[in-house]
Amino acid sequence: MPDTPRTSSTVGPQTYPLLSAIDDPKDLRALPPEQLGELAQELRTFLVDSVSRTGGHLAAGLGVVELTIALHYVFDTPHDRIVWDVGHQAYPHKILTGRRERMGLLRQKGGISGFPKRSESVYDTFGVGHSSTSVSAALGMSIAAKLKGEQRQVIAVIGDGALGAGMAFEAFNHGGPLDPDLLVILNDNEMSISPPVGAISSHLARLLSGRVYTSMREGSKTALRGMPNLRQLVGRWEEHMKGMVMPSTMFEELGFNYIGPLDGHDIDDVVATLRNMKKMPGPRLLHVVTQKGHGYKPAEHEPTTYHGVTPFDLKTGAMRKKSGAGKTYTQIFGDWLCDTAAADPRLLGITPAMREGSGLVEFSKRFPNRYFDVGIAEQHAVTLAAGMACEGVKPVVAIYSTFLQRAYDQLVHDVCLQGLDVTFAVDRAGLVGADGATHAGSFDLSYGRPLPNLVIMAPADENECRQMLQTAYEHPGPAVVRYPRGSGPGVEVQQDITLLPIGKGEIRREGRDVALLAFGSRVPAALEVGERLNLTVANMRFVKPLDELLILDLAERHQLLVTVEENAIAGGAGSAVTELLAAHGLAVRCVHLGLPDVCLEQAGHDEQLTACGLDAHGIEAAVLGEMQLLGMVPGAAAGAEHGAGRGAAKGARGL
């Protein structure tokens, strides 16, 4: 099947009579209330059809179709601000705010982002990609509006999974006493990405499933249907009863007027409740209950599977298999973790709510007592591991590079300064394609390099990844193995472990004049260029400690050193090489290739590498351009077709 996704279906009046006429929320607000249910059906149908063509996030958006319509129907957006948490659920919001016809280019080069993005639309009031930021951002907007004398409503939409993060409670704790004009909507779907964990989620589930509360609520709704005055009266009674069912309601103790729970798929009730709450002053919280994947049976039955999808068959739900013949690096990690845990009972696995994405599913099944999903709480995950390490066990933290950023202080203070034995398996290092800048692992080498006691490794292929993981695990101190998203070059994985000497790289190819010092994922591309131009290629393996002897030897024998890494150039591995050369007073020319100092937009991973000059052609053009500047003649293997030289190098690195 071709890689190019199908284009989006035509949104015409025959297919979508209501949705096709909505180009912004003003059109939505012109509809009579009795048509909102029909609009919800059209929007849900369009969302499933569109994402089946492009891939993307599905289940979360399906769960908030009615809520999204109601928010834009009741509130005067964009004057009133809606702040979405994480952003996985924002596709219906995008469709209703003028981007319906661009959904065919969702998460693609030149298309729209998969997350709310301020530069994309005035309706995207806050850019998000990480969880649990919505309440803080919305509180900030509310405070600013009050100070400026502006009358506006500010609404934060946060899920029950995101509510488990400390940052959300910091905002609640701060916001209540300030008495802001702030509405927080708790979208309770009993799901984050992986199945939810923690006391908060369990408490909500117990409350909503309790027989007494459920029978009272459903009985009153049936008995009082068609009697609005009595329904309002019993609604007030219900709030008092809720205080007995759930004593000292947490949100009310924090200063928020709590209303709910409410069926988030009953659009009439949601609209009516939002209209009432719009008139209420101060901080308030509406608790709505939704179903992730609602309205599309495959997603209802497997919401985790349909959280993020490749293009799929609309009728069966069967997804197109992702390209890549070999195992992914995530699978390599998962296999290694299970193998090592079987041999060493001290191994404990930790993840911040990314069991599936980090390759921990099999481990969680085979070693349930040694598996710890801490929820969306990266800071806690790292310090939890530090505490474990203090007692002589060996924790392994499986975490995305972009999420480790959220626990930087804990990495510094709780792990590295104490030299504790924690292994970090850092997934999604480097560019991540369609997820764009918010999820790119662009900085881990830069923020990890200055930390004392920390060993940092970057594998060139799948086999080296397995050996590095074991090397990191057996190292008696903090160690990071950072590996990219997706599959590697497809080398055979050696099951028997060969520990790597700490801080030692290897020469993969001997050439002349120019040495390519490649770190991690860029080694195969560097080898390709080395073969064509007859260059020396080193697989550096370690970013910290560097193989100083190898670098100094290469500097003595070559006129030009070129470092290549899938990390920000600023402060990255190449910077470490330059610092070493300067410390030894060596004046050899050194050029750094890596990620430029910009936020790279979503595109295919290969497209992103090309844009950064990090594919084989970009590396080759950069090398040839530098050789021309130095008056060097390319090796005989270069061929006449490689004469692009200086101009091509400038284009490849011009970002």
TORDRENRO-260704 format. One line per 10 residues: number of its first residue (from 1); their letters; for each residue x, y, z of C-alpha. Coordinates in nm, 4 decimals. Layout:
N
NUM = A = X/Y/Z | ...
This chain:
655
1 = MPDTPRTSST = 0.0000/0.0000/0.0000 | 0.1450/0.3422/-0.0867 | 0.2760/0.5650/0.1900 | 0.0775/0.8648/0.0674 | -0.2507/0.8811/0.2608 | -0.5824/0.9066/0.0881 | -0.7218/1.2555/0.0600 | -1.0062/1.3620/0.2819 | -1.3617/1.2950/0.1731 | -1.5677/1.5743/0.0237
11 = VGPQTYPLLS = -1.7607/1.7677/0.2859 | -2.0651/1.8629/0.0859 | -2.4243/1.9441/0.1789 | -2.5448/1.6039/0.0615 | -2.3003/1.4106/0.2805 | -2.2849/1.6485/0.5767 | -2.5766/1.8948/0.5494 | -2.5022/2.0705/0.8791 | -2.1259/2.0312/0.9133 | -2.0573/2.1540/0.5592
21 = AIDDPKDLRA = -2.2112/2.4904/0.6478 | -1.9969/2.5479/0.9563 | -1.6804/2.7393/0.8756 | -1.6369/2.8842/1.2238 | -1.8199/2.8725/1.5580 | -2.0410/3.1684/1.4632 | -2.2102/2.9403/1.2115 | -2.2486/2.6772/1.4825 | -2.4093/2.9240/1.7215 | -2.6700/3.0096/1.4555
31 = LPPEQLGELA = -2.8132/2.6569/1.4711 | -3.1247/2.5858/1.6768 | -3.0564/2.3630/1.9790 | -3.2587/2.0744/1.8381 | -3.0079/2.0313/1.5517 | -2.7022/1.9879/1.7723 | -2.7516/1.6139/1.8134 | -2.7614/1.5685/1.4371 | -2.4490/1.7823/1.4029 | -2.2733/1.5609/1.6574
41 = QELRTFLVDS = -2.3503/1.2545/1.4453 | -2.2139/1.4242/1.1324 | -1.9018/1.5458/1.3113 | -1.8305/1.2012/1.4549 | -1.8791/1.0356/1.1149 | -1.6517/1.2876/0.9457 | -1.3860/1.2504/1.2160 | -1.3711/0.8722/1.1800 | -1.3609/0.8923/0.8000 | -1.0940/1.1618/0.7968
51 = VSRTGGHLAA = -0.8611/0.9936/1.0473 | -0.9078/0.6582/0.8729 | -0.7397/0.8217/0.5730 | -0.4573/1.0121/0.7424 | -0.3977/0.8340/1.0702 | -0.3629/1.0284/1.3927 | -0.5368/1.0375/1.7296 | -0.8900/0.9046/1.7214 | -1.0441/0.7648/2.0384 | -0.9936/1.0766/2.2505
61 = GLGVVELTIA = -1.1607/1.3044/1.9967 | -1.4581/1.0727/1.9548 | -1.5206/1.1006/2.3271 | -1.5574/1.4808/2.3300 | -1.7675/1.5485/2.0179 | -2.0737/1.6625/2.2133 | -1.8656/1.8525/2.4665 | -1.6753/2.0362/2.1915 | -1.9943/2.1387/2.0150 | -2.1471/2.2551/2.3405
71 = LHYVFDTPHD = -1.8446/2.4624/2.4376 | -1.8361/2.6532/2.1094 | -2.2158/2.6823/2.1106 | -2.2420/2.8318/2.4589 | -1.9261/3.0405/2.4757 | -1.8209/3.3285/2.2523 | -1.5001/3.1818/2.1136 | -1.2353/3.2968/2.0407 | -1.3067/3.5925/2.2741 | -1.3768/3.3334/2.5407
81 = RIVWDVGHQA = -1.0780/3.1038/2.5768 | -1.0863/2.7244/2.5599 | -0.7647/2.5545/2.6730 | -0.7367/2.1873/2.5813 | -0.5174/1.9572/2.7851 | -0.2668/1.7411/2.5910 | -0.4495/1.8061/2.2634 | -0.5218/1.4495/2.1526 | -0.8924/1.5298/2.1819 | -0.8816/1.8555/1.9849
91 = YPHKILTGRR = -0.9640/1.7235/1.6345 | -1.3380/1.8057/1.6649 | -1.2331/2.1522/1.7828 | -1.0158/2.1941/1.4739 | -1.2957/2.0789/1.2435 | -1.5402/2.3325/1.3892 | -1.2930/2.6229/1.3818 | -1.2222/2.6570/1.0112 | -0.9844/2.3671/0.9494 | -1.2302/2.1059/0.8291
101 = ERMGLLRQKG = -1.1051/2.1091/0.4700 | -0.7420/2.0799/0.5842 | -0.7945/1.7604/0.7803 | -0.6716/1.5665/0.4758 | -0.3224/1.7019/0.5528 | -0.3357/1.6372/0.9256 | 0.0109/1.5818/1.0794 | 0.1773/1.6038/0.7376 | 0.4316/1.8407/0.5894 | 0.2619/2.1691/0.5099
111 = GISGFPKRSE = -0.0564/2.0567/0.6830 | -0.2119/2.1166/1.0203 | -0.0701/2.0009/1.3502 | -0.2145/1.7131/1.5478 | -0.2218/1.9395/1.8536 | -0.3573/2.2872/1.9326 | -0.1105/2.5437/1.8056 | -0.1309/2.9184/1.8567 | 0.0273/3.0024/1.5217 | -0.2292/2.7881/1.3398
121 = SVYDTFGVGH = -0.5558/2.9419/1.4620 | -0.6863/3.2135/1.6928 | -0.9087/2.9427/1.8408 | -0.6010/2.7516/1.9608 | -0.5457/2.9655/2.2670 | -0.2574/2.7618/2.4083 | -0.0130/2.5246/2.2387 | -0.0039/2.1817/2.4003 | 0.1510/1.8422/2.3514 | 0.2344/1.7488/2.7076
131 = SSTSVSAALG = -0.0266/1.6678/2.9685 | -0.1691/1.8505/3.2684 | -0.0886/2.2093/3.1663 | -0.4421/2.3314/3.0943 | -0.5492/2.4477/3.4399 | -0.2285/2.6466/3.4950 | -0.2504/2.8121/3.1525 | -0.6203/2.8893/3.1860 | -0.5656/3.0321/3.5346 | -0.2969/3.2578/3.3924
141 = MSIAAKLKGE = -0.5328/3.3787/3.1209 | -0.8079/3.4427/3.3732 | -0.5793/3.6437/3.6012 | -0.4492/3.8481/3.3080 | -0.8021/3.9250/3.1862 | -0.9058/4.0401/3.5330 | -0.6040/4.2673/3.5679 | -0.6710/4.4168/3.2239 | -1.0374/4.4728/3.3012 | -1.1518/4.2393/3.0232
151 = QRQVIAVIGD = -1.4713/4.0392/3.0574 | -1.4109/3.6938/2.9191 | -1.4740/3.3330/3.0111 | -1.1783/3.0951/3.0377 | -1.2369/2.7203/3.0200 | -0.9835/2.4426/3.0759 | -1.0667/2.0884/2.9609 | -0.8653/1.8237/3.1454 | -0.8964/1.4450/3.1535 | -0.8996/1.2215/3.4575
161 = GALGAGMAFE = -0.5643/1.0729/3.3541 | -0.4050/1.4174/3.3256 | -0.5547/1.5120/3.6606 | -0.3124/1.2728/3.8290 | -0.0134/1.4925/3.7522 | 0.1146/1.7191/4.0255 | 0.1094/2.0276/3.8053 | -0.2696/2.0161/3.7776 | -0.3073/2.0170/4.1547 | -0.0574/2.2958/4.1927
171 = AFNHGGPLDP = -0.2873/2.5043/3.9720 | -0.5999/2.4054/4.1650 | -0.4294/2.4792/4.4946 | -0.3168/2.8207/4.3738 | -0.6287/2.9120/4.1820 | -0.9076/2.8538/4.4321 | -0.8178/3.1305/4.6800 | -0.7669/3.3813/4.3958 | -1.1366/3.3521/4.3039 | -1.0710/3.3616/3.9267
181 = DLLVILNDNE = -1.3494/3.3545/3.6696 | -1.2412/3.0080/3.5617 | -1.4322/2.6980/3.4532 | -1.2508/2.3652/3.4627 | -1.4161/2.0736/3.2847 | -1.3063/1.7344/3.4109 | -1.3524/1.4992/3.1157 | -1.3778/1.1684/3.2973 | -1.3425/0.8831/3.0481 | -1.1580/0.6441/3.2801
191 = MSISPPVGAI = -0.8668/0.6510/3.0336 | -0.5439/0.8357/2.9752 | -0.3425/0.6575/2.7037 | -0.2616/0.3420/2.8900 | -0.5286/0.2228/3.1366 | -0.5513/0.4746/3.4225 | -0.3759/0.4247/3.7525 | -0.3781/0.5936/4.0899 | -0.6121/0.6779/4.3713 | -0.7857/0.9692/4.1949
201 = SSHLARLLSG = -0.8976/0.7645/3.8967 | -1.0031/0.4785/4.1244 | -1.2013/0.7164/4.3451 | -1.3895/0.8622/4.0485 | -1.4640/0.5146/3.9178 | -1.5959/0.4022/4.2562 | -1.8137/0.7107/4.2859 | -1.9659/0.6743/3.9409 | -2.0233/0.2993/3.9718 | -2.1708/0.3058/4.3220
211 = RVYTSMREGS = -2.5193/0.1542/4.3337 | -2.6665/0.4102/4.5731 | -2.5460/0.7114/4.3762 | -2.6328/0.5604/4.0379 | -2.9808/0.4503/4.1422 | -3.0594/0.7870/4.2967 | -2.9414/0.9708/3.9890 | -3.1077/0.7510/3.7278 | -3.4280/0.7152/3.9297 | -3.4681/1.0864/3.9688
221 = KTALRGMPNL = -3.4049/1.1493/3.5994 | -3.6751/0.8990/3.5018 | -3.9325/1.0127/3.7544 | -3.8902/1.3819/3.6886 | -3.8604/1.3769/3.3098 | -4.0761/1.6555/3.1717 | -4.0968/1.8332/3.5101 | -3.8154/2.0911/3.4855 | -3.8881/2.2755/3.8111 | -3.8849/1.9585/4.0179
231 = RQLVGRWEEH = -3.5789/1.8347/3.8324 | -3.3974/2.1535/3.9303 | -3.5047/2.1104/4.2904 | -3.3860/1.7497/4.3024 | -3.0710/1.8561/4.1253 | -2.9920/2.0775/4.4221 | -3.0783/1.7923/4.6590 | -2.8473/1.5709/4.4573 | -2.5583/1.8070/4.5193 | -2.6194/1.7838/4.8931
241 = MKGMVMPSTM = -2.6456/1.4045/4.8737 | -2.3233/1.3960/4.6778 | -2.1539/1.5582/4.9746 | -2.2584/1.2569/5.1832 | -2.1566/1.0065/4.9167 | -1.8247/1.1845/4.8642 | -1.7427/1.3630/5.1938 | -1.5268/1.6757/5.1873 | -1.5329/1.6940/4.8108 | -1.1771/1.7492/4.7017
251 = FEELGFNYIG = -1.2432/2.0268/4.4541 | -1.4692/2.2177/4.6861 | -1.2005/2.2034/4.9526 | -0.9699/2.3642/4.6963 | -1.2207/2.6458/4.6419 | -1.3939/2.5230/4.3242 | -1.7709/2.4961/4.3004 | -1.8190/2.1353/4.1894 | -2.1084/2.0350/3.9594 | -2.1673/1.6866/3.8257
261 = PLDGHDIDDV = -2.1168/1.4178/3.7237 | -2.2968/1.4750/3.3950 | -2.3391/1.2484/3.0919 | -2.0992/1.4069/2.8444 | -2.2817/1.2537/2.5475 | -2.6196/1.4066/2.6342 | -2.5700/1.7243/2.4375 | -2.8899/1.8899/2.5632 | -2.7859/1.8474/2.9252 | -2.4299/1.9592/2.8540
271 = VATLRNMKKM = -2.5472/2.2754/2.6765 | -2.7993/2.3577/2.9490 | -2.5466/2.3013/3.2260 | -2.2775/2.5087/3.0553 | -2.5243/2.7935/3.0095 | -2.5995/2.7892/3.3803 | -2.2343/2.7640/3.4787 | -2.1466/3.0492/3.2427 | -2.3496/3.2753/3.4727 | -2.1789/3.1513/3.7881
281 = PGPRLLHVVT = -1.8915/3.3654/3.9175 | -1.5606/3.2402/4.0503 | -1.3793/2.9095/4.0096 | -1.6009/2.6144/3.9236 | -1.5574/2.2607/3.8013 | -1.7926/2.0603/3.5814 | -1.7450/1.6840/3.5959 | -1.8575/1.5186/3.2711 | -1.8450/1.1457/3.2061 | -1.7589/1.0391/2.8512
291 = QKGHGYKPAE = -1.6552/0.7263/2.6687 | -1.3268/0.7277/2.4818 | -1.3912/0.6117/2.1260 | -1.7657/0.6801/2.1568 | -1.9674/0.6105/1.8425 | -1.7143/0.3904/1.6621 | -1.7318/0.0316/1.7860 | -1.3687/-0.0725/1.7300 | -1.2494/0.2337/1.9253 | -1.5077/0.1795/2.1987
301 = HEPTTYHGVT = -1.3888/-0.1776/2.2491 | -1.0148/-0.0985/2.2293 | -0.9629/0.2684/2.3199 | -0.5920/0.2201/2.3905 | -0.5340/0.0646/2.0476 | -0.7280/0.3436/1.8795 | -0.5653/0.6225/2.0772 | -0.3142/0.6759/1.7973 | -0.3791/0.5030/1.4666 | -0.2297/0.4518/1.1250
311 = PFDLKTGAMR = -0.4723/0.4752/0.8309 | -0.7336/0.2040/0.8738 | -1.0255/0.0330/0.7040 | -1.3399/0.2233/0.7941 | -1.5649/-0.0825/0.8052 | -1.3435/-0.3289/0.9902 | -1.1123/-0.0957/1.1802 | -0.8095/-0.2926/1.0579 | -0.5051/-0.0655/1.0517 | -0.2441/-0.0419/0.7833
321 = KKSGAGKTYT = 0.0803/-0.1931/0.9069 | 0.3546/0.0572/0.9671 | 0.6475/0.0487/0.7311 | 0.9709/-0.1077/0.8485 | 1.0728/-0.4690/0.8102 | 1.2606/-0.5225/1.1358 | 1.1786/-0.4783/1.5005 | 1.1470/-0.1299/1.6365 | 1.3862/-0.0001/1.8984 | 1.0928/-0.0013/2.1405
331 = QIFGDWLCDT = 1.0479/-0.3748/2.0800 | 1.4197/-0.4325/2.1253 | 1.3946/-0.2624/2.4638 | 1.0864/-0.4627/2.5636 | 1.2579/-0.7923/2.4771 | 1.5727/-0.6944/2.6648 | 1.3744/-0.5883/2.9704 | 1.1922/-0.9216/2.9954 | 1.5116/-1.1213/2.9367 | 1.7031/-0.9297/3.2008
341 = AAADPRLLGI = 1.4185/-0.9372/3.4522 | 1.4000/-1.3153/3.4171 | 1.7692/-1.3368/3.5055 | 1.7817/-1.0676/3.7747 | 1.5022/-1.0339/4.0357 | 1.6349/-0.6902/4.1347 | 1.5115/-0.5315/3.8107 | 1.2054/-0.3082/3.8453 | 1.0345/-0.1372/3.5507 | 0.8825/0.2118/3.5742
351 = TPAMREGSGL = 0.6806/0.4111/3.3201 | 0.4861/0.7389/3.3410 | 0.1638/0.6150/3.1765 | 0.3271/0.4916/2.8546 | 0.3121/0.1133/2.8876 | 0.2251/0.0497/2.5225 | 0.4374/0.3246/2.3689 | 0.7462/0.2299/2.5699 | 0.7284/-0.1445/2.5061 | 0.6301/-0.2585/2.8564
361 = VEFSKRFPNR = 0.3163/-0.4598/2.7829 | 0.4815/-0.8027/2.7984 | 0.6884/-0.7054/3.1018 | 0.3747/-0.5887/3.2858 | 0.2127/-0.9270/3.2217 | 0.5105/-1.1437/3.3111 | 0.6323/-0.9416/3.6090 | 0.3271/-0.7573/3.7465 | 0.4775/-0.7137/4.0938 | 0.7865/-0.5484/3.9476
371 = YFDVGIAEQH = 0.6007/-0.3197/3.7068 | 0.5121/0.0347/3.8162 | 0.2989/0.2654/3.6042 | 0.2952/0.5890/3.8012 | 0.0466/0.7694/3.5781 | 0.1245/1.0998/3.4098 | 0.3827/1.1915/3.6709 | 0.7310/1.2023/3.5221 | 0.8863/1.3793/3.8181 | 0.7556/1.1169/4.0551
381 = AVTLAAGMAC = 0.8761/0.8378/3.8233 | 1.2364/0.9562/3.8411 | 1.2467/1.0202/4.2154 | 1.0639/0.6918/4.2787 | 1.3450/0.5191/4.0903 | 1.6000/0.7089/4.2979 | 1.4388/0.5887/4.6181 | 1.4360/0.2328/4.4914 | 1.8029/0.2531/4.3973 | 1.8858/0.3644/4.7517
391 = EGVKPVVAIY = 1.7665/0.0242/4.8725 | 1.9785/-0.1851/4.6375 | 1.7276/-0.2764/4.3675 | 1.7840/-0.1809/4.0045 | 1.5105/0.0386/3.8556 | 1.4758/0.0912/3.4808 | 1.2798/0.4025/3.3801 | 1.1238/0.3744/3.0343 | 1.0449/0.7262/2.9200 | 1.0236/0.9354/2.6045
401 = STFLQRAYDQ = 1.2955/1.1943/2.5575 | 1.0434/1.4782/2.5469 | 0.8824/1.3564/2.8717 | 1.2136/1.3257/3.0537 | 1.2432/1.7027/3.0104 | 0.9571/1.7360/3.2576 | 1.1628/1.5629/3.5263 | 1.4907/1.7434/3.4702 | 1.5308/1.8675/3.8261 | 1.4695/1.5171/3.9568
411 = LVHDVCLQGL = 1.7239/1.3779/3.7111 | 1.9778/1.6350/3.8302 | 1.9146/1.6496/4.2016 | 1.7688/1.3136/4.2964 | 1.9644/1.0819/4.0670 | 2.2837/1.2308/3.9235 | 2.4099/1.4331/4.2201 | 2.3735/1.1235/4.4354 | 2.5185/0.8937/4.1702 | 2.2314/0.6472/4.2066
421 = DVTFAVDRAG = 2.2064/0.3313/4.0009 | 1.9122/0.4126/3.7728 | 1.8925/0.3064/3.4079 | 1.7015/0.5355/3.1716 | 1.5691/0.3855/2.8479 | 1.4999/0.7054/2.6553 | 1.2705/0.6395/2.3611 | 1.1750/0.8759/2.0746 | 1.5142/1.0475/2.0834 | 1.5555/1.2776/1.7866
431 = LVGADGATHA = 1.2861/1.3666/1.5353 | 0.9464/1.1962/1.5585 | 0.7725/1.2801/1.2317 | 0.4011/1.3557/1.2438 | 0.3896/1.4341/1.6159 | 0.6023/1.7410/1.5472 | 0.7949/1.9699/1.7775 | 0.6076/1.8957/2.1002 | 0.7108/1.5301/2.0975 | 1.0536/1.5551/1.9344
441 = GSFDLSYGRP = 1.3439/1.4346/2.1479 | 1.5708/1.7135/2.0326 | 1.7517/1.8099/2.3513 | 1.8377/1.5109/2.5699 | 2.2054/1.5070/2.4734 | 2.2271/1.8786/2.5421 | 2.0567/1.8675/2.8811 | 2.2214/1.5407/2.9829 | 2.5821/1.6274/2.9019 | 2.6410/1.8720/3.1897
451 = LPNLVIMAPA = 2.5151/1.6340/3.4582 | 2.7778/1.4749/3.6829 | 2.7991/1.0967/3.7096 | 2.5711/1.0410/3.4098 | 2.6728/0.8017/3.1306 | 2.5016/0.8675/2.7952 | 2.4972/0.6145/2.5106 | 2.3504/0.6264/2.1599 | 2.3230/0.3000/1.9626 | 2.3915/0.2824/1.5917
461 = DENECRQMLQ = 2.1551/-0.0120/1.5344 | 1.9202/-0.2583/1.7005 | 2.1902/-0.4992/1.8132 | 2.4000/-0.2250/1.9671 | 2.0883/-0.0994/2.1459 | 2.0466/-0.4339/2.3231 | 2.4123/-0.4460/2.4241 | 2.4018/-0.0847/2.5448 | 2.0943/-0.1445/2.7574 | 2.2749/-0.4241/2.9396
471 = TAYEHPGPAV = 2.5892/-0.2112/2.9677 | 2.3852/0.0703/3.1224 | 2.2086/-0.1716/3.3547 | 2.5317/-0.3183/3.4875 | 2.6998/0.0205/3.5223 | 2.6889/0.1094/3.8962 | 2.5489/0.4578/3.8477 | 2.3003/0.6581/3.6420 | 2.3049/0.5778/3.2700 | 2.0990/0.6767/2.9678
481 = VRYPRGSGPG = 2.0479/0.4800/2.6480 | 1.8742/0.7071/2.3973 | 1.7265/0.5520/2.0845 | 1.5033/0.6776/1.8044 | 1.1421/0.6108/1.7177 | 1.0697/0.3277/1.4767 | 1.2935/0.0682/1.3221 | 1.6699/0.0654/1.2783 | 1.8763/-0.0438/0.9785 | 1.7645/-0.4044/1.0234
491 = VEVQQDITLL = 2.0746/-0.5764/1.1614 | 2.0542/-0.9136/1.3330 | 2.0173/-0.8844/1.7100 | 2.2661/-1.0875/1.9137 | 2.0864/-1.2487/2.2079 | 2.4071/-1.3132/2.4002 | 2.5209/-0.9957/2.5672 | 2.8569/-0.8328/2.5007 | 2.9175/-0.5499/2.7431 | 3.0657/-0.2392/2.5863
501 = PIGKGEIRRE = 3.3639/-0.0665/2.7485 | 3.2384/0.2624/2.8934 | 3.3474/0.5630/2.6907 | 3.4872/0.3737/2.3923 | 3.3828/0.4203/2.0309 | 3.4895/0.2286/1.7225 | 3.6148/0.2942/1.3725 | 3.3634/0.1549/1.1258 | 3.5545/0.2609/0.8153 | 3.9043/0.3954/0.7440
511 = GRDVALLAFG = 3.9297/0.6646/0.4804 | 4.1335/0.9773/0.4200 | 4.1301/1.3509/0.4833 | 3.7866/1.3710/0.6494 | 3.6489/1.1828/0.9503 | 3.2778/1.1564/1.0218 | 3.2097/1.1219/1.3935 | 2.8557/0.9817/1.4020 | 2.6435/0.9466/1.7133 | 2.3582/0.6977/1.7314
521 = SRVPAALEVG = 2.0953/0.6915/1.4587 | 2.3059/0.8791/1.2021 | 2.5781/0.6140/1.1821 | 2.4238/0.4262/0.8832 | 2.3874/0.7481/0.6809 | 2.7446/0.8471/0.7689 | 2.8712/0.5088/0.6506 | 2.6897/0.5547/0.3220 | 2.8618/0.8886/0.2704 | 3.1944/0.7470/0.3834
531 = ERLNLTVANM = 3.1782/0.4786/0.1185 | 3.1006/0.7267/-0.1575 | 3.3640/0.9826/-0.0595 | 3.6274/0.7507/0.0901 | 3.6033/0.9017/0.4387 | 3.6823/0.7662/0.7820 | 3.3661/0.6903/0.9807 | 3.3579/0.6501/1.3582 | 3.0655/0.5119/1.5534 | 3.1146/0.7164/1.8686
541 = RFVKPLDELL = 2.8665/0.5181/2.0834 | 2.9178/0.7329/2.3945 | 2.8273/1.0977/2.4275 | 2.9449/1.1011/2.7874 | 3.2148/1.0075/2.8573 | 3.3549/1.0770/2.5116 | 3.6206/0.8536/2.3658 | 3.8859/1.1228/2.3963 | 4.1722/0.9097/2.2664 | 3.9774/0.8211/1.9538
551 = ILDLAERHQL = 3.8861/1.1851/1.8855 | 4.2407/1.3078/1.9374 | 4.3732/1.0352/1.7080 | 4.1226/1.1286/1.4369 | 4.2133/1.4959/1.4754 | 4.5823/1.4171/1.4249 | 4.5192/1.2129/1.1084 | 4.2515/1.4199/0.9313 | 4.2140/1.7740/0.8044 | 3.8408/1.7936/0.8758
561 = LVTVEENAIA = 3.6185/1.6426/1.1445 | 3.2411/1.6356/1.0897 | 3.0135/1.5407/1.3799 | 2.6656/1.4075/1.3005 | 2.3860/1.3681/1.5552 | 2.0045/1.3680/1.5718 | 2.0004/1.6221/1.8528 | 2.0149/1.9987/1.8748 | 2.3529/2.1268/1.7607 | 2.3559/2.3690/2.0531
571 = GGAGSAVTEL = 2.5187/2.1906/2.3437 | 2.5051/1.8512/2.1781 | 2.7600/1.5801/2.1114 | 2.9400/1.7872/1.8498 | 2.9863/2.0663/2.1025 | 3.1524/1.8168/2.3332 | 3.3998/1.7267/2.0588 | 3.4860/2.0920/1.9976 | 3.5353/2.1488/2.3715 | 3.7795/1.8583/2.3819
581 = LAAHGLAVRC = 3.9764/1.9854/2.0816 | 3.9954/2.3339/2.2308 | 4.1145/2.1944/2.5633 | 4.4043/2.0239/2.3824 | 4.4847/2.3261/2.1657 | 4.4075/2.1473/1.8382 | 4.3129/2.3747/1.5504 | 4.1677/2.1082/1.3204 | 3.8544/2.2231/1.1398 | 3.5405/2.0787/1.3013
591 = VHLGLPDVCL = 3.1881/2.1076/1.1577 | 2.8692/2.0070/1.3395 | 2.5628/1.8619/1.1699 | 2.2492/1.8228/1.3789 | 1.9099/1.9727/1.4479 | 1.8862/2.3462/1.3775 | 1.7779/2.6085/1.6286 | 1.4127/2.6095/1.5174 | 1.0970/2.4224/1.6122 | 1.0584/2.1697/1.3326
601 = EQAGHDEQLT = 0.7041/2.1344/1.2050 | 0.5298/1.8010/1.1588 | 0.6295/1.6002/0.8530 | 0.7455/1.2505/0.7712 | 1.0608/1.1515/0.9591 | 1.2585/1.1199/0.6359 | 1.1294/1.4605/0.5256 | 1.2462/1.6117/0.8527 | 1.5910/1.4554/0.8209 | 1.6200/1.5917/0.4678
611 = ACGLDAHGIE = 1.5145/1.9392/0.5815 | 1.7873/1.9318/0.8475 | 2.0540/1.7988/0.6127 | 2.0875/1.4819/0.8194 | 2.0070/1.2271/0.5511 | 2.2935/1.0818/0.3486 | 2.2602/1.3409/0.0708 | 2.2577/1.6304/0.3172 | 2.5626/1.4989/0.5009 | 2.7447/1.4456/0.1726
621 = AAVLGEMQLL = 2.6631/1.7951/0.0475 | 2.7864/1.9475/0.3719 | 3.1117/1.7508/0.3596 | 3.1774/1.8428/-0.0026 | 3.1074/2.2088/0.0694 | 3.3573/2.2133/0.3571 | 3.6159/2.0291/0.1490 | 3.5879/2.2915/-0.1217 | 3.6358/2.5677/0.1340 | 3.9533/2.3965/0.2546
631 = GMVPGAAAGA = 4.0786/2.3317/-0.0985 | 4.0554/1.9564/-0.0548 | 3.9944/1.7118/-0.3392 | 3.7256/1.4480/-0.2762 | 3.8325/1.0855/-0.2845 | 3.8208/0.8908/-0.6086 | 3.5029/0.7193/-0.4997 | 3.3142/1.0482/-0.4955 | 3.2332/1.0600/-0.8677 | 3.1513/1.3548/-1.0874
641 = EHGAGRGAAK = 2.7889/1.3679/-0.9764 | 2.8910/1.4948/-0.6323 | 3.0038/1.8333/-0.7531 | 2.7164/2.0250/-0.5877 | 2.9699/2.1409/-0.3318 | 2.9410/2.4626/-0.1419 | 2.5966/2.5677/-0.2634 | 2.4407/2.2329/-0.1720 | 2.5979/2.2446/0.1730 | 2.4543/2.5881/0.2343
651 = GARGL = 2.1087/2.4706/0.1340 | 2.1297/2.1587/0.3480 | 2.2216/2.3531/0.6609 | 2.0289/2.6702/0.5938 | 1.7489/2.6031/0.8450
